[in-house]
Amino acid sequence: MNSRQHTAGGASRRQAMAEHVMRQGSASVTDLAEAFGVSVMTVHRDLDELERQGMVRKFRGGATAQASNVFESNIVYRRTAHLEEKEAIARHVARLIEPGSSIMLDDSTTALAVARHLGEVTPLTVVTNFLEAIKLLAAAPGIRLMALGGEYHPTHDSFLGVACVDAIEAMSTDMVVVSTSAVSDRYAFHQEQEIVLVKRAMLRSASRRVLAIDHSKLARVALHKVAPLDDFDTIVVDSRAPAEAVQRLRDRHRNVEIAEL
């Protein structure tokens, strides 16, 4: 085998390894070595490269694609997580949108699910920094699409940074739909400050603010506070949320709505 074939083989193995970790959520080094027929040292080298690419996060003895309170999960993993819940939330949020209005979407996969339903409420002006949502809506009839620029981040498949924040602050939409990776009884949180700055700018630029979260985000915290829950006009959570978690939200927020699966 020449060096080019060896490199190609290593790349394809790492891709398969990343997909395996994302399907499972996490995996041990020994399990990966057995599954791919390579040494533990090779697995460690592959995981080092996958971590460098933002695909997985290493921990002692293995790797995970799941978020922690410091690290957000990769977009590839988030696209496949809690799909039924996100679809239910998206249907519910779509019913809150008035035809003829303007709506801003963040780069969450929950907002992407909402984007798939926007053709039901046209005409509509949609503003987003999420590349996949931009591609989805670019040819959608009845939708005026406004793409937010900035520095492209492949881990999130979105545009972030100062240019993105400046573009958001030049706009004023009727509604914004955001999701966050963690929600306590009082605050919405996210792990990465660049994401937090964009979400905060979006919240400042909309008349009505909707927080759309699946039940896995509840009773959690992350490194950065995005906003107090009082800053949101409506919180939408799926019906798989534990009753006690929903009640804690309702004890502190006037408008918590349940999206039925």
N, C-alpha and C positions, 0 to 999 in steps of 0.2 A: 504493500500500500504506500503510495507516495504521500508527501506532506499535505498536498491539497485535498486528497481523499480523506486523510486522517482528520484534517480540520473540519471538513464537511460532515464527517461522521460524528465528531464531537459536538458540533452545532445542533445536528438533528437529535442527538441523545439529550442534550440540555433542553431543547424545546419539549421533547417528550417528558423529560423529568419535571419541567415546570408545569406542564399540563396535568401530570399525575398529582403533584402537590396541590394544585388548584382544585382538582376534583375531590381530593380527600380532605382538603383544608390544611392538613399538616402531615408530615411523614418523617420517620427516623432515618438516620444515615444508613443503618444496617438494612432496613427494609428497602431503601433505594438501591443499595449495592446488590441485593439479591434480585430485585425486580429487573435491573438493567444489566446484570451480569458483569459488573465492574468492581474494582477494589474500593474500599472505604476512602482511600486517599483521592481516587478519581472523583468520587461523589463529592468530597469536600471541595475539590477544585471547581467542579461544575456548579456547586451551590454558591461558591464565592463569586463566580461570574454572573450567575442568575441574580444574586443580591445586588451586584454592581449595576445590573440592568433594571433593577427595581421590580423584578418579577416575583421574588420570594424574600423572606426574611429569615436569616439563620438564627437558631438558638442552640444551646448546648445539646448535641446529639441528634440534631435534625433541622428541619426548616418548615416554615408555615407561610401560607398565603393570607392568613387572617390578620385583621387589624389588631393593634394593641393600643394602649392609651398614648403611645408616642408615634407609632408608624401606621399610616393608612395602607390598606390593601391595594394591590395593583388593579387597574381598570379591567383587565382580563378576568380576574377572579370575581370582581364585583358584578360584572355582567351576568354571571351565572348564579349568583346568590339570591335566595329569597324571591324567586321570579313570580310566584303566585301572589305573594303579598304585595309586591311592587305593582303588579297588574291591577289588583283590586284598588290600591291607593290611586293609581293613575285614572281609573274609571271614575272614582269618586271626585278627584280634583277636577277632572274635565267638566263635570257637572257644575262646578263653581265658576266656570269661565263664561263670560258673556260674549256672544258674537259681536264683532266690531271693536273689541277692546285690544289692548296691548298687554303682552305678558313676557316676563323675563324668566328664563330657566337657567339654573346653575349647571355645573358639570357632573351632577350626581346621576347614577343609573336610575334612581327613582324619577328624576326629572325627565330622563330619556324615555321612560315608560309613559310619562304624561305626554311627551312630544308625539308619540305614536297615536294618540287619541285626538290631537288637535284638529285633524281634518273633519271631525264631527261638529266643530263649533266655529267654522269659518263664516265670514271673513275675519282674519286675525293678523295682528302684527306680533311677530315673535323675535325676541332678542336673546341671544345665547353665546357663550364662549366655548361650548362643548362641540368638538369637531364632528363627532358621530351624529349629534342632533342636527348640526348644520347640513351634513350630507343627507340625512333623512328628510329634512324639510325643504331642501333646495328646490325640488321640482314639485312640491305639494301644491295643488290648486287652492286658491283662496287664501294663501298664507304669504304675507309680506315678511321676508326674512331679513334680519339685521344681525350680522356676525360681528362679535366683539374680538378685536385683535389683541396682540400682546406676544409674549414669549411662549412658544409651544412647549408643553410638558408631556412627553409620551406616556409617562406613568399614569397620567390622568386623562390623556387624549383631549386636552383643553388648552386654552390660551390664558395666561396669567400674567402677573407683574404690573408695573406702573402704568404701562400703556393700556392694559385692560381696565384697570381701576379708573383711569382718566376717561376712557370711553363710556364706562358705566355712569360716571358722575355727570356726563353731558346729557343724560337721558332721564326721562321720567315716565314710567310705565304704570298701567292700571293695577297690575298684579305681578308679584314675583313668587316663584315656587322654588324653594331650596330644601335640601336634605342635609343632614349632618351625620357624622359617624357615631355620635354619642349624645345622649340626652339624660340629664338628671331631673329632679323635681323643679329646678329653678333655671337651668341654663342649657343651651345647645352648645356642643363642643366639636372641635376638629383637631386633628393631630398636627397639621401643617400650616404655618403662618401665612404662606402665599395664598392658600385656599381661603383662609379666614379673612384676609384683607379683601378678597374679591366678594365673598359672601356678604360681608358687612356693607360694602359699597352697594351691592344689589339691594339689600334691605333698606338702605337710605334712599334709594332711587325709585321706590314703588309705593303706591298708595295703599295697596292691600298686600299683606305679607303672609304667605302660607308655608308652614313647616310640614313636610311630608316625610314620615319616618316609618320604617317597618319595625316590628316589635323587638328585633334583635338589638336595636339601638338604645332601648330604654334601660334606665337604672345603671347607666354607664357614664364615665367621664373620660376626657382626653386632655391633651396637654394645653390647648388654647380654648378659651371661651369665645364663642362666636357672638352670642347675644343672649340676654335674658329671655325666657319664654314669654314674658309680658310684651316683648317687642313684636310678637307674631299675633296677627288677627285670628288665625285659625291654625289648629294643629290637627293633622289627619294621620291616624295610625291604623294598621290593619287589625282585623277582628281576632287574630291569634295572640294579641297582646294580653298578658295576664290581667285579670280584673282588678287586682290590687294596684298594679302599675298604672292602669288607666285612671283609677280613682285618685291616686296621688297627683296625677296631672290635673285632673278636674278640680281637686282641692285648691290648686294654685292658678288655674287658667280657666277663663270663662267659656271658651269655645273649643272643646276637644271633640272631634268627629271620628266615628268608627267606619272604616271601609270594609264592607262585608266581602268575604271571599266567595 
